[in-house]
Amino acid sequence: MLPDAQMRMATEHVYELRNVRKIYGTKGNYVEALRGINLDVRKGEFLAIMGPSGSGKTTLLSIMGLLTRPTSGSVRIMGRDLATLNDKQITLMRRKTIGFIFQTFNLVPWLTAAENIELALAVGEYNGNRKRRIMELLDSVGLRGRENHKPSELSGGEQQRVAIARALANNPSIILADEPTGNLDSASGLQVMEILRGLVREGRTVVMVTHNEAMAEMSDRIARIRDGIIVGEEVISHVEV
Protein backbone atom coordinates (compact mmCIF):
# COMPACT_ATOMS: atom_id res chain seq x y z
CA MET A 1 0.00 0.00 0.00
CA LEU A 2 1.33 3.41 -0.96
CA PRO A 3 1.56 6.08 1.75
CA ASP A 4 -1.28 8.62 1.63
CA ALA A 5 0.89 11.36 0.06
CA GLN A 6 2.03 9.01 -2.70
CA MET A 7 -1.52 7.85 -3.33
CA ARG A 8 -2.66 11.46 -3.75
CA MET A 9 0.19 12.12 -6.17
CA ALA A 10 -0.58 8.94 -8.12
CA THR A 11 -4.17 10.14 -8.79
CA GLU A 12 -3.49 13.87 -9.16
CA HIS A 13 -4.80 15.24 -12.43
CA VAL A 14 -2.67 17.64 -14.45
CA TYR A 15 -5.51 18.14 -16.95
CA GLU A 16 -9.27 17.91 -16.45
CA LEU A 17 -11.32 18.65 -19.57
CA ARG A 18 -15.12 18.59 -19.39
CA ASN A 19 -17.41 18.87 -22.42
CA VAL A 20 -14.82 20.94 -24.29
CA ARG A 21 -16.01 22.28 -27.62
CA LYS A 22 -14.16 24.40 -30.17
CA ILE A 23 -15.84 26.12 -33.08
CA TYR A 24 -14.00 28.02 -35.81
CA GLY A 25 -15.80 30.51 -38.04
CA THR A 26 -19.18 32.18 -37.72
CA LYS A 27 -22.78 31.04 -37.76
CA GLY A 28 -23.64 29.60 -41.16
CA ASN A 29 -19.98 29.05 -42.01
CA TYR A 30 -18.25 27.27 -39.16
CA VAL A 31 -16.33 24.14 -38.33
CA GLU A 32 -16.87 22.31 -35.04
CA ALA A 33 -13.37 20.96 -34.42
CA LEU A 34 -14.14 19.56 -30.95
CA ARG A 35 -17.65 18.38 -30.06
CA GLY A 36 -17.53 17.66 -26.35
CA ILE A 37 -14.18 16.33 -25.14
CA ASN A 38 -13.99 14.75 -21.68
CA LEU A 39 -10.44 13.83 -20.74
CA ASP A 40 -8.27 13.55 -17.62
CA VAL A 41 -4.47 13.29 -17.65
CA ARG A 42 -2.69 12.19 -14.49
CA LYS A 43 0.56 13.62 -13.20
CA GLY A 44 3.49 11.59 -14.53
CA GLU A 45 1.42 9.92 -17.26
CA PHE A 46 2.41 9.42 -20.90
CA LEU A 47 -0.75 9.88 -22.97
CA ALA A 48 -0.89 9.31 -26.73
CA ILE A 49 -3.73 10.89 -28.72
CA MET A 50 -4.51 9.15 -31.99
CA GLY A 51 -6.96 9.86 -34.77
CA PRO A 52 -7.27 10.48 -38.52
CA SER A 53 -6.49 13.83 -40.13
CA GLY A 54 -9.17 16.36 -39.30
CA SER A 55 -10.26 14.53 -36.15
CA GLY A 56 -9.39 17.42 -33.81
CA LYS A 57 -6.05 16.19 -32.43
CA THR A 58 -4.13 19.39 -33.10
CA THR A 59 -6.96 21.60 -31.81
CA LEU A 60 -7.10 19.54 -28.61
CA LEU A 61 -3.33 19.83 -28.14
CA SER A 62 -3.54 23.59 -28.78
CA ILE A 63 -6.11 23.99 -26.00
CA MET A 64 -4.05 21.82 -23.65
CA GLY A 65 -1.02 23.95 -24.52
CA LEU A 66 -2.89 27.15 -23.57
CA LEU A 67 -2.48 28.45 -27.12
CA THR A 68 -6.22 28.78 -27.70
CA ARG A 69 -9.31 28.86 -25.53
CA PRO A 70 -12.25 26.49 -25.95
CA THR A 71 -15.54 27.85 -27.24
CA SER A 72 -17.31 26.20 -24.33
CA GLY A 73 -16.71 23.62 -21.62
CA SER A 74 -14.14 23.71 -18.84
CA VAL A 75 -10.38 23.15 -18.82
CA ARG A 76 -8.44 22.79 -15.59
CA ILE A 77 -4.64 22.62 -15.68
CA MET A 78 -2.67 21.93 -12.51
CA GLY A 79 -5.91 22.54 -10.62
CA ARG A 80 -6.52 25.99 -12.11
CA ASP A 81 -9.59 26.79 -14.18
CA LEU A 82 -8.54 28.26 -17.54
CA ALA A 83 -11.65 30.46 -17.57
CA THR A 84 -10.43 32.35 -14.47
CA LEU A 85 -7.07 33.32 -16.00
CA ASN A 86 -6.39 36.43 -18.06
CA ASP A 87 -4.10 36.43 -21.10
CA LYS A 88 -1.02 37.48 -19.10
CA GLN A 89 -1.57 34.71 -16.53
CA ILE A 90 -2.05 32.16 -19.29
CA THR A 91 1.16 33.25 -21.03
CA LEU A 92 3.11 32.97 -17.77
CA MET A 93 1.67 29.54 -16.97
CA ARG A 94 2.45 28.28 -20.48
CA ARG A 95 6.01 29.61 -20.31
CA LYS A 96 6.74 28.10 -16.89
CA THR A 97 4.76 24.86 -17.09
CA ILE A 98 4.69 23.55 -20.67
CA GLY A 99 7.36 22.53 -23.16
CA PHE A 100 6.45 22.00 -26.83
CA ILE A 101 7.93 19.56 -29.36
CA PHE A 102 6.89 19.77 -33.02
CA GLN A 103 7.06 17.43 -36.01
CA THR A 104 9.05 19.97 -38.03
CA PHE A 105 11.50 20.72 -35.15
CA ASN A 106 11.04 24.53 -35.52
CA LEU A 107 14.71 25.25 -34.84
CA VAL A 108 16.10 28.63 -35.90
CA PRO A 109 18.24 27.63 -38.91
CA TRP A 110 20.99 30.25 -38.50
CA LEU A 111 21.57 29.45 -34.82
CA THR A 112 23.64 26.58 -33.45
CA ALA A 113 22.15 23.86 -31.27
CA ALA A 114 23.41 25.66 -28.17
CA GLU A 115 22.06 29.01 -29.37
CA ASN A 116 18.63 27.53 -30.08
CA ILE A 117 18.48 26.32 -26.49
CA GLU A 118 19.84 29.60 -25.15
CA LEU A 119 17.05 31.46 -26.97
CA ALA A 120 14.49 29.41 -25.03
CA LEU A 121 16.31 30.18 -21.78
CA ALA A 122 16.24 33.89 -22.58
CA VAL A 123 12.52 33.87 -23.39
CA GLY A 124 11.88 32.00 -20.15
CA GLU A 125 14.02 34.52 -18.23
CA TYR A 126 16.29 31.79 -16.86
CA ASN A 127 18.51 33.29 -14.17
CA GLY A 128 21.06 30.51 -13.65
CA ASN A 129 24.30 29.71 -15.46
CA ARG A 130 23.04 29.39 -19.03
CA LYS A 131 26.14 27.73 -20.46
CA ARG A 132 26.05 25.02 -17.80
CA ARG A 133 22.30 24.52 -18.30
CA ILE A 134 22.73 24.19 -22.07
CA MET A 135 25.38 21.50 -21.67
CA GLU A 136 23.25 19.64 -19.13
CA LEU A 137 20.36 19.63 -21.58
CA LEU A 138 22.50 18.50 -24.51
CA ASP A 139 23.96 15.74 -22.32
CA SER A 140 20.45 14.61 -21.42
CA VAL A 141 19.62 13.97 -25.10
CA GLY A 142 23.04 12.55 -26.04
CA LEU A 143 24.29 15.54 -28.03
CA ARG A 144 27.35 16.80 -26.17
CA GLY A 145 29.90 17.70 -28.84
CA ARG A 146 27.21 18.88 -31.28
CA GLU A 147 26.50 22.18 -29.54
CA ASN A 148 28.18 24.30 -32.24
CA HIS A 149 26.40 22.65 -35.17
CA LYS A 150 23.56 24.40 -36.98
CA PRO A 151 20.38 22.46 -37.84
CA SER A 152 21.53 21.89 -41.43
CA GLU A 153 24.59 20.10 -40.04
CA LEU A 154 22.51 17.71 -37.94
CA SER A 155 20.46 14.67 -38.87
CA GLY A 156 16.69 14.75 -38.43
CA GLY A 157 16.94 12.72 -35.25
CA GLU A 158 19.60 15.05 -33.85
CA GLN A 159 17.50 18.09 -34.71
CA GLN A 160 14.55 16.63 -32.86
CA ARG A 161 16.73 15.90 -29.84
CA VAL A 162 17.87 19.53 -29.85
CA ALA A 163 14.20 20.49 -29.99
CA ILE A 164 13.51 18.28 -26.96
CA ALA A 165 16.42 19.89 -25.09
CA ARG A 166 14.97 23.30 -25.98
CA ALA A 167 11.53 22.23 -24.73
CA LEU A 168 13.12 21.27 -21.40
CA ALA A 169 15.07 24.53 -21.06
CA ASN A 170 12.91 26.01 -18.32
CA ASN A 171 12.21 22.69 -16.60
CA PRO A 172 8.50 22.34 -17.47
CA SER A 173 6.39 19.72 -15.73
CA ILE A 174 4.35 19.07 -18.91
CA ILE A 175 5.63 18.17 -22.39
CA LEU A 176 3.26 18.41 -25.37
CA ALA A 177 4.53 16.68 -28.51
CA ASP A 178 2.84 17.02 -31.91
CA GLU A 179 3.90 14.10 -34.13
CA PRO A 180 7.45 14.15 -32.68
CA THR A 181 8.57 11.13 -34.75
CA GLY A 182 6.63 12.00 -37.92
CA ASN A 183 9.68 13.19 -39.90
CA LEU A 184 12.11 10.58 -38.58
CA ASP A 185 13.28 7.13 -39.61
CA SER A 186 12.29 4.28 -37.29
CA ALA A 187 15.61 4.16 -35.42
CA SER A 188 15.62 7.91 -34.73
CA GLY A 189 11.95 7.74 -33.79
CA LEU A 190 12.67 5.07 -31.20
CA GLN A 191 15.46 7.24 -29.75
CA VAL A 192 13.02 10.11 -29.35
CA MET A 193 10.43 7.83 -27.74
CA GLU A 194 12.97 6.51 -25.26
CA ILE A 195 13.82 10.08 -24.28
CA LEU A 196 10.12 10.86 -23.78
CA ARG A 197 9.66 7.75 -21.66
CA GLY A 198 12.69 8.81 -19.62
CA LEU A 199 11.01 12.16 -18.96
CA VAL A 200 7.95 10.33 -17.65
CA ARG A 201 10.14 8.25 -15.35
CA GLU A 202 11.48 11.55 -13.99
CA GLY A 203 7.92 12.52 -13.07
CA ARG A 204 6.97 14.74 -16.01
CA THR A 205 3.68 14.44 -17.85
CA VAL A 206 3.85 13.84 -21.62
CA VAL A 207 0.95 14.20 -24.05
CA MET A 208 1.75 13.17 -27.62
CA VAL A 209 -0.27 13.36 -30.81
CA THR A 210 0.73 10.65 -33.29
CA HIS A 211 -0.45 8.65 -36.30
CA ASN A 212 2.05 5.88 -35.53
CA GLU A 213 0.46 2.95 -33.70
CA ALA A 214 3.81 1.43 -32.71
CA MET A 215 4.96 4.71 -31.16
CA ALA A 216 1.62 5.18 -29.42
CA GLU A 217 1.98 1.78 -27.80
CA MET A 218 5.10 3.05 -26.01
CA SER A 219 2.86 5.42 -24.04
CA ASP A 220 0.90 4.57 -20.88
CA ARG A 221 -2.52 5.20 -22.39
CA ILE A 222 -4.01 5.85 -25.82
CA ALA A 223 -7.00 8.15 -26.32
CA ARG A 224 -8.59 7.78 -29.75
CA ILE A 225 -10.35 10.81 -31.22
CA ARG A 226 -12.65 10.95 -34.23
CA ASP A 227 -14.83 13.80 -35.50
CA GLY A 228 -14.00 15.91 -32.45
CA ILE A 229 -14.88 13.42 -29.71
CA ILE A 230 -13.00 10.74 -27.75
CA VAL A 231 -14.27 7.41 -29.08
CA GLY A 232 -12.11 5.06 -27.01
CA GLU A 233 -9.26 4.72 -24.56
CA GLU A 234 -6.88 1.89 -23.72
CA VAL A 235 -4.24 1.43 -21.07
CA ILE A 236 -0.87 0.06 -22.19
CA SER A 237 1.03 -2.29 -19.88
CA HIS A 238 4.81 -1.99 -19.77
CA VAL A 239 7.45 -4.07 -18.09
CA GLU A 240 10.22 -1.65 -17.12
CA VAL A 241 13.69 -3.23 -17.18
N, C-alpha and C positions, 0 to 999 in steps of 0.2 A: 504494500500500500504506500502510495506517495504521501509525503507530508502535505498538510493543508496548503501551504504556500505554493508548493510545486503543482498540486492539483489545480489551483486557481490559474497558475500560469499556463498549464497544459490546455485549459479550456478558454483562455482569454481570446477574444475576437479582435483582430486588427481591423477587419472590415465587417460591417453589417449593412447590407443593402436590402431594402424592403420596397417592393412594387415600383422599382425604378423604371421610368419611361424617359425616352429621349426622342423628340420630334424636331426635324430640320425642315425649314421652309414655313410657309404660311397656309392658312386655311384654303383649301381647294387645290393647293400645289405643295404638298408636304410628304416627307418620308418619315415613317415611324421606325427609327433604327432599333430602339429597345421598347419592348411591349409589356414590361412588368417583370423585371429581374429581381429575384430573391436569392441572395447569396451571402454566406458567411465565410470568412477566411480566418483561420486560427493563427495565433502568434507562432512563428517557427515552422509554418507549413509551406510546402512547395505545391502550388496549385497550377495545373495546366488547363487552359481554356481552349477548346477545340470547336471548330465549326466551319462550314463552307464559306466561300467569299460572299460578302454581303449579309452575313448572319448577325452582325453587330459586335463582333469580337473587339475590333479596334475602338469603337465607340465606348464599349464597356471599360476597356483599359484606360481610355482617356478620362473617363469619369473617376475611376479609381486613382488615377494619377493627378487628380485635382486640376486637370487642364481644361475641363468643361463641366458645367453644372447640369444636372438632370432637369428635364422639363417638369417632372413631378416624381413623387416618391421620396424616400429618405435614404441618406448615405451617412453612416457613422464611420469615422476613421480614428483609430486609437481612442475610442470612446467619445469623440467629439462629433457633434452633429454639423454636417457641412452647411446646413441652412443658417446656422447661427454665426458663421464666419464671414467677415468682409473680405474683399479682394486682397488687401494687404496681408491679412492673417492667413489666407489660403496660400499666397505666394511664399510666405515664411515657412509654413508647415511643409509645403512641397519641397522647398530648398533643403530643409533640415531633416526630413523624414524619408524622402523617396529618391531612389536612384533609377535612372532610365537606361535601358539597353535597346538598341534598334537593329533591325535587319540590315540596314545599309551603313551601319557603324557611326555615321555622322561625325567623323573626325575632321578637324580643320586641316586641309591638305598641305598647307604651307608651314604647319607647325610640327615639331618632332613629337614623338610619343610622350616624352617628359613634359613638353610645353602644352600638349593637349590636356594632360592631367592637371598641370599648374593652372590652366585657365579655369577649370572647374573649382579648384581650391580658391582662386581669387573671387569668383562669383559667389561662392559660399562663405566668403570672408573668413577663411581658415587662418587662425592666429598662431599656429605652431610653426615648427621648422619645416618649411615646404619641401626643401630638397630631400630631407630625411623621409618625409611622408611619401613623396613620389617614389623613392626607391623601395620603400616598404610595399607600396601598392604594386609596383612592377614585379617585385619578388613574389608577391602573392599569386600572380598569374603566370609566373615562369618566364618573365621577359627582361630580367636584369641583363644588361649588355646591349639591349636594343633601344635604350632610352633616347639616343640621338638620331634614330631613324625616323624619316617622315613616312606617312601612310603608304606612299607609292613604293617604298622600299621594304614593305612588310607584306607577308602573305595575308590572305583573307582571315585565316584563323588568328594570326597575330594581331591584326587590326581589331578584331572583335575582342580579343583579350585586353588590348589597350582600352577599348570602350568600356569593358567591365571595370578595369582599374579606375577609369574616370568616374564611372557611376558610383564607385565606392569612396570617392575622394573625401566626402564630408561625413563618412561613417553612417549612412542611412540604415534604418531598421527594416525598410521595405525596398525590394528590388522589383521593378516592373520590366518585363522583357517582351518585346514585340517581335516574334519570329527570329530569335537570336541565332538560330542555326540555318536560317533560310538560304543564305548565300554561301554556305560552307560545304566542303566535301564531308563525307561521313566521319572520317578520322578527326578533323578539326571540330566538327559538331559535337562529337563525344567528349573532346577536351573541354569545350565550353560547358557542356552539361555536367561534367564532373566538378568544374569550378562552381557552378550554381548549386549543386548538391552540397558542396563544401560550405557554401555560405549558409545554407539551411542548418547544417550541423553546428555552425557557430551561433545559431539562434535567430538568424534573419528570416524574414518572410519573403518568399519569391512567388510572384504571379507571372506566368508565361503564356502568351498566345502562340499557338503553333498549329501547322497543318500536318506535322510529322508524328504519326502514331507511335513510332519507336521512341522518339524523344519524349513524347508525352508520358509514356509508361515509365520514365525515369523520375517522374514527379511522385508526390504522395497521393494526389487526388486529381481526377479529370472531371471538369464540368463541360458538358457538351451544350452548345448554343445553336439554335436554328431559328431563323425568322424573328430574332429579337427576344427570345425567351430561352431559359434553361430547360432542356428537354431530358436531361439525364446526368447523373453523377456516378462515379465509381471510385472506390478507394483502391490504391495500389499497394500491395505488400512488398516490402524490401527486406532482404537479409543483409545487414551491414556487416562487412568483414573488418 
